[in-house]
Amino acid sequence: MKIIVPMAGMGKRMRPHTLTVPKPLIAVAGKPIVQHLMEDIITVCPEKVDEIAFVVGRFGKETEDKLVKIAESLGAKGSIYYHDEPLATAPAILCAKPALTGKVVVAFADTLFRTDANIDANSDGTIWVKQIEDPRQFGVVKVDAKGVITDFVEKPQEFVSDLAIIGIYYFKDGETLNKELQYLIDNNIKDKGEYQLTNAMENMKTKGMKLVPGKVTEWLDCGNKDATVYTNKRMLEIKYPKNQIATTVKNNNSVIIAPCLIGENVELSNSVIGPHVSIGNNSKVTSSIISNSIIQQSTVISNALIENSMVGSSVVYKGKADDLSMGDFSTQA
């Protein structure tokens, strides 16, 4: 079984945090977003995942090595494919054509999820969905009385369904998916100006394939700063409700309010940390109060009151109260 992860986008809505690192490698609750996603997908797969294929832009060898290492940590081969024009879903998936064999999960790497159900191995495909109030910005599915998908609609401006597609899909036959995606491109079949995965799935359904919804209990977005801070909060509550504090943390007269994750070689002095705070390795916090925030690696914070914030790596920040969104290598003194 294989997982294909299209992640070549520029992450513009997450700037300045994506100026130095691709969005799926931004850490929430101590791990890159894409690593949390892979861990959660593997738990619902009916069999072992042999390969994780990452479809990336030209992010550089360091990023590619990190992705391969994530795959290997989960017992899978990591492979890298390139998508130089990340404009649509179908071409992105086709960039990993060699991996489109056998059972395949396609997972777009800017979302996390929680579900109580495993993949339906008897179906030809599973499309994970979440019931939401306003589905106009999402693809949606319509379902019949037997729980089988009858229609796919891309960003409907009039109500047709409130079951939004969250960007994670399972296909029993990767070769069929490959053929249907290629058919769209060969015949220039677009929806709203792009080659859409939903059109390929519509063709599969028309040919008699049984596609079913996989309903998730929670859908966590990482599309912008506020959404990512909230996702960090929920992942801490789910995975580390009693705190995760590295043994190398130096705590001098500081209080840590659960749930928090504190990385290796962090120094805390005369501060209150938490709840819902992640602090990356080698950071230092002095005489500050921090809550509901993500602090990345090697950052120094002093005399500050910080909440609902994302602070990048190698940042220096002191002497202010604020709701922050600071990228890597910034200084505010």
Steps between C-alpha positions, in 0.01 A plus 500: 500500500622849418429858607539791255541842660465801265670791678658719233303816577668819621288533816443872441226529763751382761767761430737599656529146640528340156777727375762262638317168537217331302167517683471122558832507688389770745495341844180481705498314832868421449484332159464614138139519381568236235643258759187522715294441186698192394481351849123543510444359150708192574281423803190467277666307215397131474854389412862611519602818318806418289567840343424865564542709184539873558418732208697818565626822346870571477536525878858377515685192622463578871120501475497188284725317748263594786203359310678175420599470865136546609394216268778275623408568865158355419642187338447612139721595207504876438506619140509850352323623186494854364209722398633826361158656427283418806169626359259205513438172679504255209842593354650505850398141564620390156849628582527190720389270217741215598324482837152472347484123531292279724328651802570872534416779744523857369540755780542874451736618770330806650238325709483265798208283603355271764277204419356197678485287183758315293508493121215297349699228325189376314446829318677612184584826672448703814479880503530656844242769568386727781156651545538879509274805507632682191637268228531761223880502507535122486425204281202306636339160451138388481417159648208261437299304758754214487791730590651498150619824339275610211649839406811714536457877483793743507440813713121522459362852538149361549439232761528141380665333801676591825747207483828673416793305358795550736776401255569138595401214267543122475491309169511122476650517149771759441530404133136597440555833674803557278297436183213726604730788595692469174170493308412844639827649380502324162149629430544842665212440743501776762270624773527866600814524285689208657545125460315372806526172685123518553444468122709181494298360790177590319619295202583206729151514652338514156688182405351316797764541769367516856634808680394565860549785746733458795364732765744670733421615852735796478662693214794720591617757248851644476423758232582818694652615827188492716388162366847353559512630858162336561625176345801510731260539794291200397798277423644575845167415660475176302859376511660661807224587751738466797796693347793373299819647647846392383738380769754761391270797579647741755218643712591785733196610702253461213150353490386276212122466467384193306471419222839614372789354305848625590789387277861404563741742669235766562569748781210646699556768764242683715226438246151355466461267202162369392250378453525390136860598427762321287862611535764362262851379579768739629263789569522726806217679683564747781257704715210440261145369488415290194169328425332337198805546277762326287865594560741332260868409547792711626282800583561740791205672673527728802273738695207420272131421526409280203178321407337360186833529319741327262866589544753349260850360550802712598279795602590755769200666665484704819296746700153501341150358533362383169323256271795408278574346164878522461703307246844344541805717574294805609593742779268723704666671795 
